[in-house]
Amino acid sequence: MKNIIISIILFALCVALVIGTVLPVTELISDTGGEVYNTVKQLNDNITLN
């Protein structure tokens, strides 16, 4: 019984660490993607105006 409880606690810690790492990284990636999209859109608008 003690081993099962320890296993559950370790699994929960691993899940918390993965969530704590993955969510900030995905937020950074989405912010970067938005900036790249806006930059490309501005460049495209400048090219089509000239």
C-alpha distance matrix in Angstrom:
0.0 3.8 5.4 5.2 6.5 8.8 10.0 10.9 12.6 14.5 15.5 16.9 18.7 20.2 21.4 22.9 24.7 26.1 27.3 28.8 30.6 31.8 33.2 35.6 36.8 37.5 39.4 41.5 42.2 43.4 45.6 47.1 47.8 49.5 51.7 52.7 53.5 55.8 57.5 58.2 59.5 61.8 63.1 63.8 65.6 67.7 68.6 69.6 71.7 73.8
3.8 0.0 3.8 5.5 5.3 6.3 8.6 10.0 10.8 12.4 14.3 15.5 16.7 18.5 20.1 21.3 22.7 24.5 25.9 27.0 28.8 30.4 31.8 34.0 35.2 36.3 38.1 39.9 40.9 42.2 44.2 45.7 46.6 48.4 50.3 51.4 52.5 54.6 56.2 57.1 58.5 60.6 61.9 62.8 64.6 66.5 67.6 68.7 70.7 72.7
5.4 3.8 0.0 3.8 5.5 5.1 6.1 8.6 9.9 10.5 12.1 14.2 15.3 16.4 18.3 19.9 21.0 22.5 24.3 25.5 26.9 28.3 30.2 32.4 33.2 34.3 36.4 38.1 38.8 40.3 42.4 43.7 44.5 46.5 48.5 49.3 50.4 52.7 54.1 54.9 56.4 58.7 59.8 60.6 62.6 64.5 65.4 66.5 68.7 70.6
5.2 5.5 3.8 0.0 3.8 5.5 5.0 6.2 8.7 9.9 10.5 12.3 14.3 15.3 16.5 18.3 20.0 21.1 22.5 24.2 25.8 26.8 28.4 30.9 31.8 32.6 34.6 36.6 37.2 38.5 40.7 42.2 42.8 44.6 46.8 47.6 48.5 50.8 52.5 53.2 54.5 56.8 58.1 58.7 60.6 62.7 63.6 64.6 66.7 68.8
6.5 5.3 5.5 3.8 0.0 3.8 5.4 5.1 6.2 8.6 9.9 10.6 12.4 14.3 15.4 16.5 18.4 20.1 21.1 22.4 24.4 25.7 27.0 29.3 30.6 31.5 33.2 35.3 36.2 37.4 39.4 41.0 41.8 43.5 45.6 46.7 47.6 49.7 51.4 52.4 53.6 55.8 57.2 58.0 59.7 61.7 62.8 63.8 65.8 67.9
8.8 6.3 5.1 5.5 3.8 0.0 3.8 5.5 5.1 6.1 8.5 9.9 10.6 12.3 14.3 15.3 16.5 18.4 20.0 20.9 22.6 24.3 25.9 27.9 29.0 30.2 32.1 33.8 34.8 36.3 38.2 39.6 40.6 42.4 44.2 45.3 46.5 48.6 50.1 51.1 52.5 54.6 55.8 56.8 58.6 60.5 61.5 62.8 64.8 66.7
10.0 8.6 6.1 5.0 5.4 3.8 0.0 3.8 5.5 5.1 6.1 8.6 9.9 10.5 12.3 14.2 15.3 16.5 18.3 19.8 21.1 22.3 24.2 26.5 27.3 28.3 30.4 32.2 32.8 34.3 36.5 37.7 38.5 40.5 42.5 43.3 44.4 46.7 48.1 48.9 50.4 52.6 53.8 54.5 56.5 58.5 59.3 60.5 62.6 64.6
10.9 10.0 8.6 6.2 5.1 5.5 3.8 0.0 3.8 5.5 5.1 6.1 8.6 9.9 10.5 12.2 14.2 15.4 16.4 18.1 20.0 21.0 22.3 24.9 26.0 26.7 28.6 30.7 31.4 32.5 34.7 36.3 37.0 38.7 40.8 41.8 42.7 44.9 46.6 47.4 48.7 50.9 52.3 53.0 54.8 56.9 57.9 58.8 60.9 63.0
12.6 10.8 9.9 8.7 6.2 5.1 5.5 3.8 0.0 3.8 5.4 5.1 6.2 8.7 9.9 10.5 12.3 14.3 15.4 16.3 18.4 20.0 21.2 23.3 24.7 25.8 27.4 29.3 30.4 31.7 33.5 35.2 36.2 37.8 39.7 40.9 42.0 44.0 45.6 46.7 48.0 50.1 51.5 52.4 54.1 56.0 57.2 58.3 60.2 62.3
14.5 12.4 10.5 9.9 8.6 6.1 5.1 5.5 3.8 0.0 3.8 5.4 5.1 6.2 8.7 9.8 10.6 12.4 14.3 15.2 16.6 18.2 20.1 22.0 22.9 24.3 26.2 27.8 28.7 30.4 32.2 33.5 34.6 36.5 38.3 39.2 40.6 42.7 44.0 45.0 46.6 48.6 49.8 50.8 52.7 54.5 55.5 56.8 58.8 60.7
15.5 14.3 12.1 10.5 9.9 8.5 6.1 5.1 5.4 3.8 0.0 3.8 5.4 5.1 6.2 8.6 9.9 10.6 12.3 14.1 15.4 16.4 18.2 20.6 21.4 22.2 24.4 26.2 26.8 28.2 30.4 31.8 32.5 34.4 36.4 37.3 38.3 40.6 42.1 42.9 44.3 46.6 47.8 48.5 50.5 52.4 53.4 54.5 56.6 58.6
16.9 15.5 14.2 12.3 10.6 9.9 8.6 6.1 5.1 5.4 3.8 0.0 3.8 5.4 5.1 6.1 8.6 9.9 10.5 12.1 14.2 15.3 16.4 18.8 20.2 21.0 22.6 24.7 25.7 26.8 28.8 30.5 31.3 32.9 35.0 36.2 37.1 39.1 40.9 41.9 43.1 45.2 46.7 47.5 49.2 51.2 52.3 53.4 55.3 57.4
18.7 16.7 15.3 14.3 12.4 10.6 9.9 8.6 6.2 5.1 5.4 3.8 0.0 3.8 5.4 5.1 6.1 8.6 9.9 10.4 12.3 14.2 15.6 17.3 18.7 20.1 21.7 23.3 24.6 26.1 27.7 29.2 30.5 32.2 33.9 35.1 36.4 38.3 39.8 41.0 42.4 44.3 45.7 46.8 48.5 50.3 51.5 52.8 54.6 56.5
20.2 18.5 16.4 15.3 14.3 12.3 10.5 9.9 8.7 6.2 5.1 5.4 3.8 0.0 3.8 5.4 5.1 6.2 8.6 9.8 10.6 12.1 14.2 16.2 16.8 18.2 20.3 21.7 22.5 24.3 26.2 27.4 28.4 30.4 32.2 33.0 34.4 36.6 37.9 38.8 40.4 42.5 43.6 44.6 46.6 48.3 49.3 50.7 52.7 54.5
21.4 20.1 18.3 16.5 15.4 14.3 12.3 10.5 9.9 8.7 6.2 5.1 5.4 3.8 0.0 3.8 5.5 5.1 6.1 8.5 9.9 10.4 12.0 14.6 15.5 16.2 18.2 20.2 20.9 22.1 24.3 25.8 26.5 28.3 30.4 31.3 32.3 34.5 36.1 37.0 38.3 40.5 41.8 42.6 44.4 46.4 47.5 48.6 50.6 52.6
22.9 21.3 19.9 18.3 16.5 15.3 14.2 12.2 10.5 9.8 8.6 6.1 5.1 5.4 3.8 0.0 3.8 5.5 5.2 6.0 8.5 10.0 10.7 12.8 14.5 15.6 16.9 18.9 20.2 21.4 23.0 24.8 25.9 27.4 29.2 30.6 31.8 33.6 35.2 36.5 37.7 39.6 41.1 42.2 43.8 45.6 46.9 48.1 49.9 52.0
24.7 22.7 21.0 20.0 18.4 16.5 15.3 14.2 12.3 10.6 9.9 8.6 6.1 5.1 5.5 3.8 0.0 3.8 5.5 5.0 6.1 8.5 10.3 11.6 12.7 14.5 16.1 17.4 18.7 20.5 22.0 23.3 24.7 26.5 28.0 29.2 30.7 32.6 33.8 35.1 36.7 38.5 39.7 41.0 42.8 44.4 45.6 47.1 48.9 50.7
26.1 24.5 22.5 21.1 20.1 18.4 16.5 15.4 14.3 12.4 10.6 9.9 8.6 6.2 5.1 5.5 3.8 0.0 3.8 5.4 5.2 5.9 8.4 10.5 10.8 12.0 14.3 15.7 16.4 18.1 20.1 21.2 22.2 24.3 26.0 26.9 28.2 30.4 31.7 32.7 34.3 36.3 37.4 38.5 40.4 42.2 43.2 44.5 46.5 48.3
27.3 25.9 24.3 22.5 21.1 20.0 18.3 16.4 15.4 14.3 12.3 10.5 9.9 8.6 6.1 5.2 5.5 3.8 0.0 3.8 5.4 5.2 5.9 8.7 10.0 10.5 12.2 14.3 15.3 16.4 18.3 20.0 20.9 22.5 24.5 25.7 26.7 28.7 30.3 31.5 32.7 34.7 36.2 37.1 38.8 40.7 41.9 43.1 44.9 47.0
28.8 27.0 25.5 24.2 22.4 20.9 19.8 18.1 16.3 15.2 14.1 12.1 10.4 9.8 8.5 6.0 5.0 5.4 3.8 0.0 3.8 5.9 6.0 7.0 9.1 10.8 11.6 13.2 15.0 16.4 17.5 19.3 20.8 22.2 23.7 25.3 26.7 28.2 29.7 31.3 32.6 34.2 35.8 37.1 38.6 40.2 41.7 43.1 44.7 46.6
30.6 28.8 26.9 25.8 24.4 22.6 21.1 20.0 18.4 16.6 15.4 14.2 12.3 10.6 9.9 8.5 6.1 5.2 5.4 3.8 0.0 3.8 5.8 6.1 6.6 9.0 10.6 11.3 12.7 14.8 16.1 17.2 18.8 20.7 22.0 23.1 24.8 26.7 27.8 29.1 30.8 32.5 33.7 35.1 36.8 38.4 39.6 41.2 42.9 44.6
31.8 30.4 28.3 26.8 25.7 24.3 22.3 21.0 20.0 18.2 16.4 15.3 14.2 12.1 10.4 10.0 8.5 5.9 5.2 5.9 3.8 0.0 3.8 5.7 5.2 6.1 8.7 10.0 10.5 12.3 14.3 15.4 16.4 18.4 20.1 21.0 22.4 24.5 25.8 26.8 28.4 30.4 31.6 32.6 34.5 36.3 37.3 38.7 40.6 42.5
33.2 31.8 30.2 28.4 27.0 25.9 24.2 22.3 21.2 20.1 18.2 16.4 15.6 14.2 12.0 10.7 10.3 8.4 5.9 6.0 5.8 3.8 0.0 3.8 5.4 5.2 6.3 8.8 9.9 10.7 12.4 14.4 15.3 16.6 18.6 20.1 21.1 22.8 24.6 25.9 27.0 28.9 30.5 31.5 33.0 34.9 36.3 37.4 39.2 41.3
35.6 34.0 32.4 30.9 29.3 27.9 26.5 24.9 23.3 22.0 20.6 18.8 17.3 16.2 14.6 12.8 11.6 10.5 8.7 7.0 6.1 5.7 3.8 0.0 3.8 5.5 5.0 6.3 8.7 10.0 10.6 12.4 14.2 15.4 16.7 18.5 20.0 21.4 22.8 24.5 25.8 27.3 28.9 30.3 31.7 33.3 34.9 36.3 37.8 39.7
36.8 35.2 33.2 31.8 30.6 29.0 27.3 26.0 24.7 22.9 21.4 20.2 18.7 16.8 15.5 14.5 12.7 10.8 10.0 9.1 6.6 5.2 5.4 3.8 0.0 3.8 5.4 5.1 6.2 8.7 9.9 10.6 12.3 14.3 15.5 16.5 18.3 20.2 21.2 22.6 24.3 26.0 27.1 28.5 30.3 31.8 33.0 34.6 36.3 38.1
37.5 36.3 34.3 32.6 31.5 30.2 28.3 26.7 25.8 24.3 22.2 21.0 20.1 18.2 16.2 15.6 14.5 12.0 10.5 10.8 9.0 6.1 5.2 5.5 3.8 0.0 3.8 5.4 5.0 6.1 8.6 9.8 10.4 12.3 14.3 15.2 16.3 18.4 20.0 20.9 22.3 24.4 25.7 26.7 28.4 30.3 31.4 32.7 34.5 36.5
39.4 38.1 36.4 34.6 33.2 32.1 30.4 28.6 27.4 26.2 24.4 22.6 21.7 20.3 18.2 16.9 16.1 14.3 12.2 11.6 10.6 8.7 6.3 5.0 5.4 3.8 0.0 3.8 5.4 5.2 6.2 8.6 9.8 10.6 12.5 14.3 15.3 16.7 18.5 20.1 21.1 22.8 24.5 25.7 27.0 28.9 30.4 31.6 33.1 35.3
41.5 39.9 38.1 36.6 35.3 33.8 32.2 30.7 29.3 27.8 26.2 24.7 23.3 21.7 20.2 18.9 17.4 15.7 14.3 13.2 11.3 10.0 8.8 6.3 5.1 5.4 3.8 0.0 3.8 5.5 5.1 6.2 8.6 9.9 10.7 12.3 14.2 15.5 16.6 18.4 20.0 21.3 22.7 24.3 25.8 27.2 28.7 30.3 31.8 33.6
42.2 40.9 38.8 37.2 36.2 34.8 32.8 31.4 30.4 28.7 26.8 25.7 24.6 22.5 20.9 20.2 18.7 16.4 15.3 15.0 12.7 10.5 9.9 8.7 6.2 5.0 5.4 3.8 0.0 3.8 5.5 5.1 6.1 8.6 10.0 10.5 12.2 14.3 15.4 16.4 18.2 20.0 21.1 22.3 24.2 25.8 26.9 28.4 30.3 32.0
43.4 42.2 40.3 38.5 37.4 36.3 34.3 32.5 31.7 30.4 28.2 26.8 26.1 24.3 22.1 21.4 20.5 18.1 16.4 16.4 14.8 12.3 10.7 10.0 8.7 6.1 5.2 5.5 3.8 0.0 3.8 5.4 5.0 6.2 8.7 9.9 10.4 12.4 14.3 15.3 16.3 18.4 20.0 20.9 22.4 24.4 25.7 26.8 28.5 30.6
45.6 44.2 42.4 40.7 39.4 38.2 36.5 34.7 33.5 32.2 30.4 28.8 27.7 26.2 24.3 23.0 22.0 20.1 18.3 17.5 16.1 14.3 12.4 10.6 9.9 8.6 6.2 5.1 5.5 3.8 0.0 3.8 5.4 5.1 6.3 8.7 9.9 10.8 12.5 14.4 15.4 16.7 18.6 20.0 21.2 22.8 24.6 25.9 27.2 29.3
47.1 45.7 43.7 42.2 41.0 39.6 37.7 36.3 35.2 33.5 31.8 30.5 29.2 27.4 25.8 24.8 23.3 21.2 20.0 19.3 17.2 15.4 14.4 12.4 10.6 9.8 8.6 6.2 5.1 5.4 3.8 0.0 3.8 5.4 5.1 6.2 8.6 10.0 10.6 12.3 14.2 15.4 16.6 18.3 20.0 21.2 22.6 24.4 25.9 27.5
47.8 46.6 44.5 42.8 41.8 40.6 38.5 37.0 36.2 34.6 32.5 31.3 30.5 28.4 26.5 25.9 24.7 22.2 20.9 20.8 18.8 16.4 15.3 14.2 12.3 10.4 9.8 8.6 6.1 5.0 5.4 3.8 0.0 3.8 5.4 5.1 6.1 8.6 9.9 10.6 12.1 14.2 15.4 16.3 18.2 20.0 21.0 22.4 24.3 26.1
49.5 48.4 46.5 44.6 43.5 42.4 40.5 38.7 37.8 36.5 34.4 32.9 32.2 30.4 28.3 27.4 26.5 24.3 22.5 22.2 20.7 18.4 16.6 15.4 14.3 12.3 10.6 9.9 8.6 6.2 5.1 5.4 3.8 0.0 3.8 5.5 5.1 6.2 8.6 10.0 10.5 12.3 14.3 15.2 16.4 18.4 20.0 21.0 22.5 24.7
51.7 50.3 48.5 46.8 45.6 44.2 42.5 40.8 39.7 38.3 36.4 35.0 33.9 32.2 30.4 29.2 28.0 26.0 24.5 23.7 22.0 20.1 18.6 16.7 15.5 14.3 12.5 10.7 10.0 8.7 6.3 5.1 5.4 3.8 0.0 3.8 5.4 5.2 6.2 8.7 9.8 10.6 12.4 14.2 15.3 16.6 18.5 20.0 21.2 23.1
52.7 51.4 49.3 47.6 46.7 45.3 43.3 41.8 40.9 39.2 37.3 36.2 35.1 33.0 31.3 30.6 29.2 26.9 25.7 25.3 23.1 21.0 20.1 18.5 16.5 15.2 14.3 12.3 10.5 9.9 8.7 6.2 5.1 5.5 3.8 0.0 3.8 5.5 5.1 6.1 8.5 9.9 10.6 12.2 14.2 15.4 16.5 18.3 20.0 21.5
53.5 52.5 50.4 48.5 47.6 46.5 44.4 42.7 42.0 40.6 38.3 37.1 36.4 34.4 32.3 31.8 30.7 28.2 26.7 26.7 24.8 22.4 21.1 20.0 18.3 16.3 15.3 14.2 12.2 10.4 9.9 8.6 6.1 5.1 5.4 3.8 0.0 3.8 5.5 5.2 6.1 8.6 9.9 10.4 12.2 14.2 15.3 16.4 18.3 20.3
55.8 54.6 52.7 50.8 49.7 48.6 46.7 44.9 44.0 42.7 40.6 39.1 38.3 36.6 34.5 33.6 32.6 30.4 28.7 28.2 26.7 24.5 22.8 21.4 20.2 18.4 16.7 15.5 14.3 12.4 10.8 10.0 8.6 6.2 5.2 5.5 3.8 0.0 3.8 5.5 5.0 6.1 8.6 9.8 10.4 12.3 14.2 15.3 16.4 18.7
57.5 56.2 54.1 52.5 51.4 50.1 48.1 46.6 45.6 44.0 42.1 40.9 39.8 37.9 36.1 35.2 33.8 31.7 30.3 29.7 27.8 25.8 24.6 22.8 21.2 20.0 18.5 16.6 15.4 14.3 12.5 10.6 9.9 8.6 6.2 5.1 5.5 3.8 0.0 3.8 5.4 5.2 6.2 8.6 9.9 10.6 12.4 14.3 15.5 17.0
58.2 57.1 54.9 53.2 52.4 51.1 48.9 47.4 46.7 45.0 42.9 41.9 41.0 38.8 37.0 36.5 35.1 32.7 31.5 31.3 29.1 26.8 25.9 24.5 22.6 20.9 20.1 18.4 16.4 15.3 14.4 12.3 10.6 10.0 8.7 6.1 5.2 5.5 3.8 0.0 3.8 5.4 5.1 6.1 8.6 9.8 10.5 12.2 14.2 15.7
59.5 58.5 56.4 54.5 53.6 52.5 50.4 48.7 48.0 46.6 44.3 43.1 42.4 40.4 38.3 37.7 36.7 34.3 32.7 32.6 30.8 28.4 27.0 25.8 24.3 22.3 21.1 20.0 18.2 16.3 15.4 14.2 12.1 10.5 9.8 8.5 6.1 5.0 5.4 3.8 0.0 3.8 5.4 5.0 6.1 8.6 9.9 10.5 12.3 14.5
61.8 60.6 58.7 56.8 55.8 54.6 52.6 50.9 50.1 48.6 46.6 45.2 44.3 42.5 40.5 39.6 38.5 36.3 34.7 34.2 32.5 30.4 28.9 27.3 26.0 24.4 22.8 21.3 20.0 18.4 16.7 15.4 14.2 12.3 10.6 9.9 8.6 6.1 5.2 5.4 3.8 0.0 3.8 5.4 5.0 6.2 8.6 9.9 10.6 12.6
63.1 61.9 59.8 58.1 57.2 55.8 53.8 52.3 51.5 49.8 47.8 46.7 45.7 43.6 41.8 41.1 39.7 37.4 36.2 35.8 33.7 31.6 30.5 28.9 27.1 25.7 24.5 22.7 21.1 20.0 18.6 16.6 15.4 14.3 12.4 10.6 9.9 8.6 6.2 5.1 5.4 3.8 0.0 3.8 5.4 5.1 6.2 8.7 10.0 11.0
63.8 62.8 60.6 58.7 58.0 56.8 54.5 53.0 52.4 50.8 48.5 47.5 46.8 44.6 42.6 42.2 41.0 38.5 37.1 37.1 35.1 32.6 31.5 30.3 28.5 26.7 25.7 24.3 22.3 20.9 20.0 18.3 16.3 15.2 14.2 12.2 10.4 9.8 8.6 6.1 5.0 5.4 3.8 0.0 3.8 5.4 5.1 6.2 8.6 10.2
65.6 64.6 62.6 60.6 59.7 58.6 56.5 54.8 54.1 52.7 50.5 49.2 48.5 46.6 44.4 43.8 42.8 40.4 38.8 38.6 36.8 34.5 33.0 31.7 30.3 28.4 27.0 25.8 24.2 22.4 21.2 20.0 18.2 16.4 15.3 14.2 12.2 10.4 9.9 8.6 6.1 5.0 5.4 3.8 0.0 3.8 5.5 5.2 6.2 8.8
67.7 66.5 64.5 62.7 61.7 60.5 58.5 56.9 56.0 54.5 52.4 51.2 50.3 48.3 46.4 45.6 44.4 42.2 40.7 40.2 38.4 36.3 34.9 33.3 31.8 30.3 28.9 27.2 25.8 24.4 22.8 21.2 20.0 18.4 16.6 15.4 14.2 12.3 10.6 9.8 8.6 6.2 5.1 5.4 3.8 0.0 3.8 5.6 5.3 6.5
68.6 67.6 65.4 63.6 62.8 61.5 59.3 57.9 57.2 55.5 53.4 52.3 51.5 49.3 47.5 46.9 45.6 43.2 41.9 41.7 39.6 37.3 36.3 34.9 33.0 31.4 30.4 28.7 26.9 25.7 24.6 22.6 21.0 20.0 18.5 16.5 15.3 14.2 12.4 10.5 9.9 8.6 6.2 5.1 5.5 3.8 0.0 3.8 5.5 5.5
69.6 68.7 66.5 64.6 63.8 62.8 60.5 58.8 58.3 56.8 54.5 53.4 52.8 50.7 48.6 48.1 47.1 44.5 43.1 43.1 41.2 38.7 37.4 36.3 34.6 32.7 31.6 30.3 28.4 26.8 25.9 24.4 22.4 21.0 20.0 18.3 16.4 15.3 14.3 12.2 10.5 9.9 8.7 6.2 5.2 5.6 3.8 0.0 3.8 5.5
71.7 70.7 68.7 66.7 65.8 64.8 62.6 60.9 60.2 58.8 56.6 55.3 54.6 52.7 50.6 49.9 48.9 46.5 44.9 44.7 42.9 40.6 39.2 37.8 36.3 34.5 33.1 31.8 30.3 28.5 27.2 25.9 24.3 22.5 21.2 20.0 18.3 16.4 15.5 14.2 12.3 10.6 10.0 8.6 6.2 5.3 5.5 3.8 0.0 3.8
73.8 72.7 70.6 68.8 67.9 66.7 64.6 63.0 62.3 60.7 58.6 57.4 56.5 54.5 52.6 52.0 50.7 48.3 47.0 46.6 44.6 42.5 41.3 39.7 38.1 36.5 35.3 33.6 32.0 30.6 29.3 27.5 26.1 24.7 23.1 21.5 20.3 18.7 17.0 15.7 14.5 12.6 11.0 10.2 8.8 6.5 5.5 5.5 3.8 0.0
